[in-house]
Amino acid sequence: MKEQEKAEIKRLSDQLDALNRKEPALLESGDAEKLGALLKEKETLTTEIERLRNVRVQKLSKEAQKLEKLPFNRVITKKEQANMGALKKSVRGLIVVHPMTALGKEMDLKEMTGFAPKPF
């Protein structure tokens, strides 16, 4: 679902860019009717892009809130990162968030962090 939303945002952004490139030519020609239609379409595209981005942020926020509710979290050491499979097997319910992912950026993480229902 996330990929579909990203693709839809990209498609709408591309359409908006195309309209932005057409605008100067229409301004020069002085065709008020076409210019009005173009501006109206730009406005609808802009609002739709903003709506889709907000939906995406809300979904991320729900996931971030779920992780914040987990009682234990700590930075994952380099040694643990090297053997992530063993760590995940030893700690049931462990969720690891990388700082470069959208979720990690939203949560302002500086290092790879693990969230779990029990201490680890």
C-alpha distances in whole Angstrom, upper triangle without the diagonal:
4,5,5,6,9,10,11,12,14,15,17,18,20,21,23,24,26,27,29,31,32,33,36,38,37,39,42,42,43,41,40,38,36,35,35,32,30,30,29,26,25,25,23,20,21,20,17,16,17,16,12,13,15,12,10,13,14,11,13,16,15,15,18,20,19,20,23,24,25,29,29,28,29,29,29,32,32,34,31,28,30,30,27,26,30,29,26,28,31,28,26,23,23,20,21,19,20,22,20,16,15,16,19,20,19,21,24,24,27,27,25,25,25,24,25,27,30,32,32
4,5,5,6,9,10,11,12,14,15,16,18,20,21,22,24,26,27,29,31,32,35,36,36,38,40,41,41,40,39,38,35,34,34,31,29,29,28,25,24,24,22,19,20,19,16,14,16,14,11,11,13,10,8,11,12,9,10,14,14,13,15,18,18,19,21,23,24,27,27,26,27,27,26,29,29,31,29,26,28,28,25,25,29,27,25,27,30,28,26,23,22,19,19,17,18,18,17,13,11,12,16,16,16,18,20,21,24,24,22,22,22,22,24,26,29,31,30
4,5,5,6,8,10,10,12,14,15,16,18,20,21,22,24,25,27,29,30,33,34,35,36,39,40,40,39,38,37,34,33,33,31,28,29,28,25,24,24,22,19,20,20,17,15,17,16,12,13,15,13,11,14,16,13,14,17,18,17,19,22,22,22,25,27,27,30,30,28,29,28,28,31,30,32,30,27,29,29,26,26,30,29,26,29,31,30,28,25,25,21,21,19,19,20,17,14,13,15,18,18,18,21,23,23,25,25,23,24,25,25,27,29,32,34,33
4,5,5,6,9,10,10,12,14,15,16,18,20,21,23,24,26,27,29,32,33,33,35,37,38,38,36,36,34,31,31,31,28,26,27,25,22,22,22,20,17,18,18,15,13,16,14,11,12,15,12,11,15,16,14,15,18,19,18,21,23,23,24,27,28,29,33,33,31,32,32,31,34,34,36,33,30,32,32,29,30,33,32,29,32,34,32,31,28,27,24,24,22,22,23,21,17,16,18,21,21,20,23,25,26,28,29,27,27,28,28,29,31,35,36,36
4,5,5,6,9,10,11,12,14,15,16,18,20,21,22,24,26,27,30,32,31,33,36,36,37,35,34,32,30,29,29,26,24,24,23,20,19,19,17,14,15,15,12,10,12,11,7,8,11,9,8,11,13,11,13,16,17,17,19,21,22,23,25,27,28,31,32,30,31,31,31,34,34,36,34,31,33,33,30,30,34,32,30,32,35,33,31,28,27,24,24,21,21,22,19,16,14,16,19,19,18,21,23,24,27,27,26,26,27,27,29,31,34,36,35
4,5,5,6,9,10,10,12,14,15,16,18,20,21,23,25,26,29,30,30,32,34,35,36,34,34,33,30,29,29,26,24,24,23,20,19,20,18,15,15,16,13,10,12,12,9,9,12,11,9,12,14,13,13,17,18,18,19,22,23,23,25,27,28,32,32,29,30,29,29,32,32,34,32,29,31,32,29,30,33,32,29,32,35,33,31,28,27,24,23,20,20,20,17,14,12,15,18,17,17,20,21,23,25,25,24,25,26,26,29,31,34,36,35
4,5,5,6,9,10,10,12,14,15,17,18,20,21,23,25,27,28,29,31,33,34,34,33,32,31,28,28,28,25,23,23,23,19,18,20,18,14,15,16,13,11,14,14,11,12,15,14,12,15,18,16,17,20,21,21,23,25,26,27,29,31,32,35,35,33,34,33,32,35,34,37,35,31,33,34,31,32,35,34,32,35,37,35,34,31,30,27,26,23,23,23,20,17,16,18,21,20,20,24,25,26,28,29,27,29,30,30,32,34,37,39,38
4,5,5,6,8,10,11,12,14,15,17,18,20,21,23,26,27,27,29,31,32,32,30,30,28,25,25,25,22,20,21,20,16,16,17,14,11,13,13,10,8,12,11,8,10,13,12,12,15,17,16,17,20,21,21,23,26,26,27,29,31,33,36,36,34,36,35,35,37,37,40,37,34,36,37,34,35,38,37,34,37,39,37,36,33,32,28,28,26,25,25,22,20,17,20,23,22,21,25,26,28,30,31,30,31,31,31,34,36,39,40,40
4,6,5,6,9,10,10,12,14,15,16,18,20,21,24,26,26,27,30,31,31,29,29,28,25,24,24,21,19,19,18,15,14,15,13,10,10,11,9,6,9,10,7,8,11,11,10,13,15,15,16,19,20,21,22,24,26,26,28,30,32,35,35,33,34,33,34,36,36,39,37,34,36,37,34,35,38,37,34,37,39,37,36,33,32,28,27,24,24,23,21,18,16,18,21,19,19,22,24,26,28,29,28,29,30,30,33,35,38,40,39
4,5,5,6,9,10,10,12,14,15,17,19,20,23,24,24,26,29,29,30,29,29,28,25,24,24,22,19,19,20,16,15,16,15,11,12,14,12,9,12,13,11,11,15,15,13,16,18,18,18,21,23,23,24,27,28,28,30,33,34,37,37,35,35,34,34,36,36,38,37,33,35,36,34,35,38,37,35,38,40,38,37,34,33,29,28,25,24,23,20,18,16,20,22,20,20,24,25,26,28,29,29,30,31,32,35,37,40,41,40
4,5,5,6,9,10,11,13,14,16,17,19,22,23,23,25,27,28,28,27,27,25,22,22,22,20,17,18,18,14,13,15,14,10,12,14,11,10,13,14,12,13,16,16,16,18,21,20,21,24,26,26,27,30,31,31,33,36,37,40,40,38,39,37,37,40,39,42,40,37,38,39,37,37,41,40,38,40,43,41,40,37,36,32,31,29,28,27,24,22,20,23,25,24,24,27,28,30,32,33,32,33,35,35,38,40,43,44,43
4,5,5,6,9,10,11,12,14,15,17,20,21,21,23,25,26,26,24,24,23,20,19,19,17,14,15,14,11,10,12,10,6,8,10,8,7,10,12,10,11,15,15,15,17,20,20,21,23,25,26,27,29,31,32,33,35,37,40,40,38,39,38,39,41,41,43,42,38,40,41,39,40,43,42,39,42,45,42,41,38,37,33,33,30,29,28,25,23,21,23,26,24,24,27,28,30,32,34,33,34,36,36,38,40,44,45,44
4,5,5,6,9,10,10,12,14,15,18,20,20,21,24,25,26,24,24,23,20,19,19,18,15,15,15,12,10,12,12,8,8,11,10,7,10,13,11,11,15,16,15,17,20,21,21,23,25,26,27,29,31,31,33,35,37,40,40,37,38,37,37,40,39,42,41,37,39,41,38,39,43,41,39,42,44,42,41,38,37,33,32,29,28,26,23,22,19,23,25,22,22,26,26,29,30,32,32,33,35,35,38,40,43,44,44
4,5,5,6,9,10,11,13,14,17,18,19,21,23,24,25,23,24,23,20,19,20,18,15,15,16,13,11,14,14,10,11,14,13,11,14,16,15,15,19,19,19,21,23,24,24,26,29,29,30,32,34,34,36,38,40,43,43,40,41,39,39,41,41,43,42,39,40,42,39,40,44,43,41,44,46,44,43,40,39,35,34,31,29,28,25,24,22,25,27,25,25,29,29,31,32,34,34,35,37,38,41,43,46,47,46
4,5,5,6,9,10,11,13,16,16,16,19,21,21,22,20,21,20,16,16,17,14,11,13,13,10,9,12,11,8,10,13,12,11,14,16,15,16,19,20,20,22,24,25,26,28,30,31,32,34,35,36,38,40,42,45,45,43,43,42,42,45,44,47,45,42,44,45,42,43,47,46,43,46,49,47,46,43,41,38,37,34,33,31,28,27,25,28,30,28,28,31,32,34,35,37,37,38,40,40,43,45,48,49,49
4,5,5,6,9,10,11,14,15,15,17,19,20,21,19,19,19,15,14,15,13,10,10,11,9,6,9,10,7,8,11,11,10,12,15,14,15,18,19,19,21,24,25,25,27,29,30,31,33,35,36,37,39,41,44,44,42,43,41,42,44,44,47,45,42,44,45,43,44,48,46,44,47,49,47,46,43,42,38,37,33,32,31,28,27,24,27,29,27,26,30,30,33,34,36,36,38,40,40,43,45,48,49,48
4,5,5,6,9,10,12,14,15,16,18,20,21,20,20,20,17,15,17,15,12,12,14,12,9,12,13,10,11,14,14,12,15,18,17,17,20,22,21,23,26,27,27,29,31,32,32,35,37,37,38,41,42,45,45,43,43,41,42,44,43,46,45,42,43,45,43,44,48,46,44,48,50,48,47,44,42,38,37,34,32,31,27,27,24,28,29,27,27,31,31,33,34,36,36,38,40,41,44,46,49,50,49
4,5,5,6,9,11,12,13,15,17,17,19,18,18,18,15,14,16,14,11,12,14,11,10,13,14,11,13,16,16,15,18,20,19,20,23,24,24,26,29,29,30,32,34,35,35,38,39,40,41,44,45,49,48,46,46,45,45,47,46,49,48,44,46,48,45,47,50,49,47,50,52,50,50,46,45,41,40,37,35,34,31,30,28,31,33,30,30,34,34,36,37,39,39,41,43,44,46,49,52,53,52
4,5,5,6,10,10,10,12,15,15,16,15,15,15,11,10,12,11,7,9,11,8,7,11,12,10,11,15,15,14,17,19,19,20,23,24,24,26,29,30,30,32,34,35,36,38,40,41,42,44,46,49,49,47,48,46,47,49,48,51,50,47,48,50,47,49,52,51,49,52,54,52,51,48,47,43,42,38,37,36,33,31,29,32,34,31,31,35,35,38,39,41,41,43,45,45,48,50,53,54,53
4,5,5,8,10,10,11,14,15,16,16,16,16,13,11,13,13,9,9,12,11,8,11,13,11,12,15,16,15,17,20,20,20,23,25,25,26,29,30,30,32,35,35,36,38,40,41,41,44,46,49,49,46,47,45,46,48,47,50,49,46,48,50,47,49,52,51,49,52,54,52,51,48,46,43,41,38,36,34,32,31,28,32,33,30,30,34,34,36,37,40,40,42,44,44,48,50,53,54,53
4,6,7,8,10,11,13,14,16,16,17,17,14,12,15,15,11,12,15,13,11,15,17,15,15,19,19,18,20,23,23,23,26,28,28,29,32,33,33,35,37,38,38,41,43,43,44,47,48,51,51,48,49,47,47,49,48,52,51,47,49,51,48,50,53,52,50,54,56,54,53,50,48,45,43,40,38,36,33,32,30,34,35,32,33,36,36,38,39,41,42,44,46,47,50,52,55,56,55
4,6,6,7,9,10,11,13,12,13,14,10,9,12,12,9,11,14,12,11,15,16,15,16,19,20,19,22,24,24,25,28,29,29,31,33,35,35,37,39,40,41,43,45,45,46,49,51,54,54,51,52,50,51,53,52,55,54,50,52,54,51,53,56,55,53,56,58,56,56,52,51,47,46,43,41,39,36,35,33,36,38,35,35,39,39,41,42,45,45,47,49,49,52,55,58,58,58
4,6,5,6,9,10,11,11,11,12,10,7,10,11,7,8,12,12,10,13,15,15,15,18,20,19,21,24,24,25,27,29,30,31,33,35,35,37,39,40,41,43,45,46,46,49,51,54,54,51,52,50,51,53,53,56,55,51,53,55,52,54,57,56,54,57,59,57,56,53,52,48,47,43,42,40,37,36,34,37,38,35,35,39,39,41,42,45,45,47,49,50,53,55,58,59,58
4,5,5,6,9,10,11,12,14,12,10,13,14,11,12,15,15,14,16,19,18,18,22,23,22,24,27,28,28,30,32,32,33,36,38,38,39,42,43,43,45,48,48,48,51,53,56,56,53,54,52,53,55,54,57,56,53,55,57,54,56,59,58,56,60,62,59,59,56,54,50,49,45,43,41,38,38,36,39,40,37,37,41,40,43,44,46,47,49,51,52,55,57,60,61,60
4,5,5,6,9,10,12,13,11,10,13,14,12,13,17,16,15,18,21,20,21,24,25,24,26,29,30,30,32,34,35,36,38,40,40,42,44,45,46,48,50,50,51,54,56,59,59,56,56,55,55,57,56,59,59,55,57,59,56,58,61,60,58,62,64,62,61,58,56,52,51,48,46,44,41,40,38,41,43,40,40,44,43,46,47,49,50,51,54,54,57,60,63,63,63
4,5,5,6,6,8,10,7,6,10,11,9,11,14,14,14,17,19,19,19,22,24,24,26,28,29,29,32,34,34,35,38,39,40,41,44,45,45,47,50,50,51,54,56,59,59,56,57,55,56,58,58,61,60,56,58,60,57,59,62,61,59,62,64,62,61,58,57,53,52,48,47,45,42,41,39,42,43,41,40,44,44,47,48,50,51,52,54,55,58,60,63,64,63
4,6,5,7,8,11,10,7,10,12,11,11,15,16,15,17,20,20,20,23,25,25,26,29,30,30,32,34,35,36,38,40,41,42,44,46,46,48,50,51,51,54,56,59,59,57,57,56,57,59,58,61,60,57,59,61,58,60,63,62,60,63,65,63,62,59,57,54,52,49,47,45,42,42,39,42,44,41,40,44,44,47,48,50,51,53,55,55,58,60,63,64,64
4,5,8,10,13,12,10,14,16,14,15,18,19,18,21,23,23,23,26,28,28,29,32,33,33,36,38,38,39,42,43,44,45,48,49,49,51,53,54,54,57,59,62,62,59,60,58,59,61,60,63,63,59,61,63,61,62,66,64,63,66,68,66,65,62,60,56,55,51,50,48,45,44,42,45,46,43,43,47,46,49,50,52,53,55,57,58,61,63,66,67,66
4,6,9,11,10,10,13,14,14,15,18,19,19,21,23,23,24,27,29,29,31,33,34,35,37,39,39,41,43,44,45,46,49,50,50,52,55,55,56,59,61,64,64,61,62,60,61,63,62,65,64,61,63,65,62,64,67,66,64,67,69,67,66,63,62,58,56,53,52,50,47,46,44,47,48,45,45,49,49,51,52,55,55,57,59,60,63,65,68,69,68
4,6,9,9,8,11,13,13,14,16,18,18,20,22,23,24,26,28,28,30,32,33,34,36,38,39,40,42,44,45,46,48,50,50,52,54,55,56,58,60,63,64,61,62,60,61,64,63,66,65,62,64,66,63,65,68,66,64,68,70,67,66,63,62,58,57,53,52,50,47,46,44,47,49,45,45,49,48,51,52,55,56,57,59,59,63,64,68,69,68
4,6,6,6,9,10,11,12,14,16,16,18,20,21,22,25,26,27,29,30,32,33,35,36,38,39,41,42,44,45,47,49,49,51,53,54,55,57,59,62,63,61,61,60,61,63,63,66,65,61,63,65,62,64,67,65,63,67,69,66,65,62,61,57,56,53,51,50,47,46,43,46,48,45,45,48,48,51,52,55,55,57,59,59,62,63,67,68,68
4,6,5,6,9,10,10,12,14,15,16,18,20,21,23,24,26,27,29,30,31,33,35,36,37,39,41,42,43,45,47,47,49,51,53,53,55,58,61,61,59,60,59,60,63,62,65,64,61,63,64,62,63,66,65,63,66,68,65,64,61,60,56,55,52,51,49,46,45,42,45,47,44,43,47,47,50,51,54,55,56,58,57,60,62,65,66,66
4,5,5,6,9,10,11,13,14,16,17,19,20,22,23,25,26,27,29,31,32,33,35,37,38,40,41,42,44,46,47,48,50,52,52,54,57,60,61,59,60,59,60,62,62,65,64,60,62,64,61,62,66,64,62,65,67,64,63,59,59,55,54,51,50,49,46,45,42,44,47,44,43,47,47,50,52,54,54,55,57,57,59,61,64,66,66
4,5,5,6,9,10,11,12,14,15,16,18,20,21,22,24,26,27,29,30,32,33,35,36,38,39,40,42,44,45,46,48,50,51,53,55,58,59,57,58,57,57,60,59,62,61,57,59,61,58,59,63,61,59,62,64,62,61,57,56,53,52,49,48,46,43,42,39,42,44,42,41,45,45,48,49,52,52,53,55,54,57,59,62,63,63
4,5,5,6,9,10,10,12,14,15,16,18,20,21,22,24,26,27,29,30,32,33,35,36,38,39,41,43,43,45,47,48,49,51,53,56,57,55,55,54,55,58,57,61,59,56,58,60,57,58,61,60,58,61,63,60,59,56,55,51,50,47,46,44,41,40,37,40,42,39,39,42,43,45,47,49,50,51,53,53,56,57,61,62,62
4,5,5,6,9,10,11,13,14,15,17,19,20,21,23,25,26,27,29,31,32,33,35,37,37,39,41,42,43,46,47,47,50,52,55,56,54,55,54,55,58,58,61,59,56,58,60,57,58,61,60,57,61,63,60,59,55,54,51,50,47,46,44,42,40,37,40,42,39,38,42,42,45,47,49,50,51,52,52,55,56,60,61,61
4,6,5,6,9,10,11,12,14,16,17,18,20,21,23,24,26,27,29,30,32,33,35,36,38,40,41,42,44,46,46,48,51,54,55,53,54,53,54,57,56,59,58,54,57,58,55,56,59,58,55,58,61,58,57,53,52,49,48,45,44,43,40,39,36,38,41,38,37,41,41,44,46,48,49,49,51,50,53,55,58,59,60
4,5,5,6,9,10,11,12,14,15,16,18,20,21,22,24,26,27,29,30,32,33,34,36,38,39,40,42,44,44,47,49,52,53,50,51,50,51,54,54,57,55,52,54,55,52,54,57,55,53,56,58,56,55,51,50,47,46,43,42,40,37,36,33,36,38,36,35,38,39,42,43,46,46,47,49,48,51,53,56,57,57
4,5,5,6,9,10,10,12,14,15,17,18,20,21,23,25,26,27,29,31,32,33,35,37,37,39,41,42,43,45,47,50,51,49,50,49,50,53,53,56,54,51,53,55,52,53,56,55,53,56,58,55,54,50,49,46,45,42,41,39,37,35,32,35,37,34,33,37,37,40,42,44,45,46,47,47,50,52,55,56,56
4,5,5,6,9,10,11,12,14,16,17,19,20,21,23,25,26,27,29,31,32,33,35,36,37,40,41,42,44,46,49,50,48,50,49,50,53,53,56,54,51,53,55,52,53,56,54,52,55,57,54,53,49,48,45,44,41,41,39,37,35,32,34,37,34,33,36,37,40,42,44,45,45,47,46,49,50,54,55,55
4,5,5,6,9,10,11,12,14,15,17,18,20,21,23,24,26,27,29,30,32,34,35,36,38,39,40,42,45,48,49,47,48,47,48,51,51,54,52,49,51,52,49,50,53,52,49,52,54,52,50,47,46,43,42,39,38,37,35,33,30,32,35,32,31,35,36,39,41,43,43,43,45,44,47,49,52,53,53
4,6,5,6,9,10,11,12,14,15,16,18,20,21,23,24,26,27,28,31,32,33,34,37,38,38,41,43,46,47,44,45,45,46,48,48,51,49,46,49,50,47,48,52,50,48,51,53,50,49,46,45,41,40,37,36,34,32,30,27,30,32,30,29,32,33,36,38,40,40,41,43,42,45,47,50,51,51
4,5,5,6,9,10,11,12,14,15,17,19,20,21,23,25,26,27,29,31,31,33,35,36,37,39,41,44,45,43,45,44,45,48,48,51,49,46,49,50,47,48,52,50,47,50,52,50,48,45,44,40,40,36,36,34,32,30,27,29,32,29,28,31,32,35,37,40,40,40,42,41,44,46,49,50,51
4,5,5,6,9,10,11,12,14,15,17,18,20,21,23,25,26,27,29,30,31,33,35,36,38,40,43,44,42,44,43,45,47,48,51,48,46,48,49,46,47,50,48,46,49,51,48,47,43,42,39,38,35,35,34,32,30,26,28,31,29,27,31,32,35,37,39,39,40,41,40,43,44,48,49,49
4,6,5,6,9,10,11,12,14,15,17,18,20,21,23,24,26,28,29,30,32,33,34,36,39,42,42,41,42,41,42,45,45,48,46,43,45,46,43,44,47,46,43,46,48,46,44,41,40,36,36,33,32,31,29,27,24,26,29,26,25,29,30,33,35,37,37,37,39,38,41,42,46,47,47
4,5,5,6,9,10,11,12,14,16,17,18,20,21,22,25,26,27,28,31,32,32,35,37,40,41,39,40,39,40,43,43,46,44,41,44,45,42,43,46,45,42,46,47,45,44,40,39,35,35,31,31,29,27,25,22,24,27,24,23,27,27,30,32,35,35,35,37,37,39,41,44,46,46
4,6,5,6,9,10,11,12,14,15,16,19,20,21,23,25,25,26,29,30,31,33,35,38,39,38,39,39,40,43,44,46,44,42,44,45,42,43,46,44,42,45,47,44,42,39,38,34,34,31,31,30,28,26,22,24,27,24,22,26,27,30,33,35,35,35,36,36,38,40,43,44,45
4,5,5,6,9,10,11,12,14,15,17,19,20,21,23,24,26,27,29,30,32,34,37,38,37,38,38,39,42,42,45,43,40,42,43,40,41,44,42,40,43,45,42,40,37,36,33,33,30,30,29,27,24,21,23,26,24,22,26,27,30,32,34,34,34,35,34,37,38,42,43,43
4,5,5,6,9,10,11,12,14,16,17,18,20,22,22,24,26,27,28,31,33,36,36,34,36,35,36,39,39,42,40,37,39,40,37,39,42,40,37,41,43,40,39,35,34,30,30,27,27,25,23,21,18,20,23,21,19,23,24,27,29,31,31,31,33,32,35,37,40,41,41
4,6,5,6,9,10,11,12,14,15,16,18,20,21,22,24,26,26,28,31,34,35,33,34,34,35,38,38,41,39,37,39,40,37,39,42,39,37,40,42,39,38,34,33,30,29,26,26,24,23,21,17,19,22,19,17,21,22,25,28,30,30,30,31,31,33,35,38,40,40
4,5,5,6,9,10,11,13,14,15,17,19,20,21,23,25,25,27,29,33,34,32,34,34,35,38,39,42,39,37,40,40,37,38,41,39,36,39,41,38,37,33,32,29,29,26,26,25,24,21,18,19,22,20,18,21,23,26,29,31,30,30,31,30,32,34,37,39,39
4,5,5,6,9,10,11,13,14,16,17,18,20,22,23,24,26,28,32,32,31,32,32,33,36,37,39,37,34,37,37,34,35,38,36,34,37,38,36,34,31,30,26,26,24,24,23,22,19,15,17,20,19,17,20,22,24,27,29,28,28,29,28,31,32,36,37,37
4,5,5,6,9,10,11,12,14,16,16,18,20,21,22,24,26,30,30,28,30,29,30,33,34,37,34,32,35,35,32,34,36,34,32,35,37,34,33,29,28,25,24,21,21,20,19,16,13,14,17,15,13,17,19,21,24,26,25,25,27,26,29,30,34,35,35
4,5,5,6,9,10,10,12,14,15,16,18,20,20,22,25,28,29,27,29,29,31,34,35,37,35,33,36,36,33,34,37,35,32,35,37,34,32,29,28,24,24,21,22,21,20,17,14,14,17,16,13,16,18,21,24,26,26,25,26,25,28,29,33,34,34
4,5,5,6,9,10,11,13,14,15,17,19,20,21,24,27,28,27,29,29,30,34,35,37,34,32,35,35,32,33,35,33,31,33,35,32,30,27,26,23,23,21,22,21,20,17,14,14,18,17,14,17,20,22,25,26,26,25,26,24,26,28,31,33,33
4,5,5,6,9,10,11,12,14,16,17,18,20,22,26,26,25,26,26,27,30,31,34,31,29,31,32,28,29,32,30,28,31,32,30,28,25,24,20,20,18,18,18,17,14,10,11,14,14,12,15,17,19,22,23,22,22,23,22,24,26,29,31,31
4,5,5,6,9,10,10,12,14,15,16,18,20,23,24,22,24,24,26,29,30,33,30,28,31,31,28,30,32,30,27,31,32,29,28,24,23,20,19,16,17,16,16,13,9,9,13,12,9,12,14,17,20,21,21,20,21,20,23,25,28,29,30
4,5,5,6,9,10,10,12,14,15,17,19,22,23,22,25,25,27,30,32,34,31,29,32,33,29,30,33,30,28,30,32,28,27,23,23,20,20,18,19,19,19,16,12,11,15,14,11,13,16,18,22,23,22,21,22,20,22,23,27,28,29
4,5,5,7,9,10,11,13,14,16,18,21,22,21,23,24,25,28,30,32,29,27,30,30,26,27,30,27,25,27,29,26,24,20,20,17,18,16,17,18,17,14,11,10,14,14,11,13,16,18,21,22,21,20,20,18,20,21,25,27,27
4,5,5,6,9,10,11,12,14,16,19,20,18,20,21,22,25,26,29,26,24,27,27,24,25,27,25,23,26,27,24,23,19,18,15,15,12,14,14,14,11,8,6,10,10,8,10,13,14,18,19,17,17,17,16,18,20,23,25,25
4,5,5,6,8,10,10,12,15,18,19,18,20,21,22,26,28,30,27,25,29,29,25,27,29,26,24,27,28,24,23,20,19,16,16,14,16,15,16,13,10,8,11,11,8,9,12,14,18,19,18,17,17,16,18,19,23,24,25
4,5,5,6,9,10,11,13,16,18,17,20,21,23,27,28,30,27,26,29,29,25,26,28,25,23,26,26,23,21,18,18,15,16,15,17,17,18,15,13,10,13,14,11,12,15,17,20,21,20,18,17,15,17,17,21,23,24
4,5,5,6,9,10,11,15,16,15,17,19,20,23,25,27,24,22,26,25,21,22,24,22,19,22,23,20,18,15,14,11,13,11,14,15,16,13,11,8,11,13,10,10,14,14,18,18,16,15,14,12,14,15,18,20,21
4,5,5,6,9,10,13,14,13,15,16,18,21,23,26,23,21,25,25,21,23,25,22,20,23,23,20,19,15,14,11,12,10,13,13,14,12,10,7,9,10,8,7,11,11,15,16,15,13,13,11,13,15,18,19,20
4,5,5,6,9,12,14,13,16,18,20,24,26,28,25,24,28,27,24,25,26,23,21,24,24,21,20,16,15,13,15,13,16,16,18,16,14,11,12,14,11,9,13,14,18,18,17,15,14,12,13,14,17,19,20
4,6,5,7,11,12,12,16,18,19,23,25,27,23,23,26,25,22,23,24,21,19,21,21,18,16,13,13,11,13,13,16,17,19,16,15,12,13,16,13,12,15,16,19,19,17,14,13,10,11,11,15,17,18
4,5,5,9,9,9,12,14,15,19,22,23,20,19,23,22,19,20,21,18,16,19,19,15,14,11,10,8,10,10,13,14,17,14,14,10,11,14,12,10,13,13,16,15,14,11,9,6,8,10,13,14,15
4,5,8,9,9,12,14,16,20,23,24,21,21,25,24,21,23,24,20,19,22,21,17,17,14,13,11,12,12,15,15,18,16,15,12,12,14,12,9,12,12,16,16,15,12,11,8,10,11,13,14,16
4,6,9,10,14,16,18,22,25,26,23,23,27,26,23,24,24,21,19,22,21,17,16,13,13,12,14,14,18,18,21,19,19,15,16,18,16,13,16,16,19,19,18,14,13,9,10,9,12,14,16
4,6,8,11,14,16,19,23,23,20,20,24,23,20,21,21,17,16,18,17,13,13,10,10,10,12,13,17,18,21,19,19,15,16,18,17,14,17,16,19,18,16,12,10,6,6,5,8,10,12
4,7,10,14,16,19,23,23,20,21,25,23,21,22,21,18,17,19,17,14,14,12,11,12,14,15,19,20,23,22,22,18,18,21,19,16,18,17,19,18,17,13,11,8,7,6,7,8,11
4,7,11,12,15,19,19,17,18,21,20,18,19,19,15,15,17,15,11,12,11,10,11,12,13,16,18,21,20,21,18,16,19,19,15,17,15,17,16,14,10,8,6,5,6,6,6,8
4,7,9,13,16,17,14,15,19,18,16,18,18,14,14,17,15,12,13,12,9,9,9,10,13,14,18,17,18,15,13,16,16,13,14,12,13,12,11,7,5,4,6,9,9,8,8
4,6,9,13,14,12,13,16,16,14,17,17,13,14,17,15,13,15,14,11,11,10,11,12,13,17,17,19,16,14,16,17,14,14,11,12,9,9,6,6,7,9,12,11,9,8
4,6,9,12,10,10,14,15,13,16,16,13,14,17,16,14,17,16,12,12,9,10,10,11,14,15,18,15,12,15,17,13,13,10,9,6,6,4,6,9,12,15,15,12,11
4,7,8,6,6,10,11,9,13,13,10,11,15,14,12,15,15,11,11,8,10,10,12,15,16,18,16,14,17,18,16,16,12,11,8,6,5,6,10,12,15,15,13,10
4,5,5,6,9,10,10,14,13,11,13,16,15,15,18,18,14,14,12,13,12,14,16,18,21,19,16,19,21,19,18,14,13,9,8,9,10,13,15,19,18,15,12
4,5,5,6,9,10,13,13,12,14,17,17,17,20,20,16,16,13,14,13,14,16,18,21,20,17,20,23,21,20,16,14,10,9,11,13,16,18,22,21,18,15
4,5,5,7,9,12,11,10,13,15,15,15,19,20,16,17,14,16,15,17,19,21,24,23,20,23,26,23,23,19,17,14,12,13,14,17,18,22,20,18,14
4,5,5,6,9,8,7,10,12,11,12,15,16,13,13,11,14,13,16,18,19,22,21,18,21,24,21,21,18,17,13,10,11,11,14,15,18,17,15,11
4,5,5,9,10,8,10,13,13,14,16,16,13,13,10,12,11,13,15,16,19,18,16,19,21,20,20,16,15,11,9,10,10,14,16,19,19,17,14
4,6,9,9,10,12,14,14,15,18,19,16,16,13,15,14,17,18,19,22,22,19,22,25,23,23,19,18,15,12,14,14,18,19,22,22,20,16
4,6,6,7,9,10,11,13,15,17,14,15,13,15,15,18,20,20,23,22,21,24,26,24,25,21,20,17,14,15,14,17,17,20,20,18,15
4,6,5,6,9,10,11,13,13,11,11,9,12,13,16,17,17,20,19,18,21,23,21,22,19,19,15,12,12,11,14,14,18,17,17,13
4,5,5,6,9,10,11,13,11,12,11,15,15,19,20,20,23,21,20,24,25,24,25,22,22,18,15,15,13,15,15,18,18,18,14
4,6,5,6,9,11,13,11,13,13,17,18,21,23,22,25,23,22,26,27,26,27,23,23,20,16,16,14,16,15,17,16,16,13
4,5,5,6,9,11,8,11,10,14,15,19,21,20,23,21,20,23,25,22,23,20,20,17,13,13,10,12,12,14,13,13,9
4,6,5,7,8,6,8,9,13,15,18,20,19,21,19,19,22,23,21,23,20,21,17,14,13,10,11,10,13,13,13,10
4,6,6,9,9,11,13,16,18,22,24,23,25,23,22,26,27,25,27,24,24,21,18,16,13,14,12,14,13,14,12
4,6,10,9,12,13,17,19,23,25,24,26,24,23,27,28,25,27,23,24,21,18,16,13,13,11,13,11,11,9
4,6,6,9,11,15,17,20,23,22,24,21,20,24,25,22,24,21,22,19,16,14,10,10,8,9,8,8,7
4,6,9,12,15,18,22,24,22,24,21,21,25,25,22,25,22,24,21,18,15,12,11,8,8,8,10,10
4,6,10,13,16,19,22,20,21,18,18,22,21,19,22,20,22,20,16,14,10,8,6,7,8,11,11
4,6,10,13,16,18,17,19,16,15,19,19,17,19,17,18,16,13,10,6,6,5,8,9,10,9
4,7,10,13,15,13,15,12,12,16,16,14,16,14,16,14,11,8,6,5,6,10,12,13,12
4,7,10,12,11,13,11,10,13,14,13,14,11,13,11,7,6,4,6,9,12,14,14,12
4,6,9,7,10,7,6,10,11,9,11,8,10,9,6,5,6,8,11,15,17,17,15
4,6,6,9,8,6,9,11,10,10,8,9,7,5,7,9,11,15,18,20,19,18
4,6,8,8,4,6,9,8,7,5,6,6,6,8,11,13,17,20,22,21,20
4,7,8,6,6,10,10,10,8,9,9,9,11,14,16,20,23,25,24,23
4,5,5,6,8,10,10,10,11,11,10,12,14,15,18,22,24,24,23
4,5,5,6,9,10,10,13,14,13,14,16,16,20,22,25,25,25
4,5,5,6,9,9,12,13,11,11,13,13,16,19,21,22,22
4,5,5,6,5,8,9,8,9,11,12,16,19,21,21,20
4,5,5,6,9,11,11,12,15,16,19,22,24,24,23
4,5,8,11,13,13,13,15,15,19,21,24,24,24
4,6,9,11,11,11,13,12,16,18,21,20,21
4,6,9,11,11,14,15,18,21,23,22,22
4,6,7,8,11,12,16,19,20,19,19
4,7,9,12,14,18,21,22,21,20
4,6,10,13,16,20,20,18,17
4,7,10,14,17,18,17,15
4,7,10,14,14,13,12
4,7,10,11,10,9
4,7,9,9,9
4,5,7,8
4,7,9
4,6
4
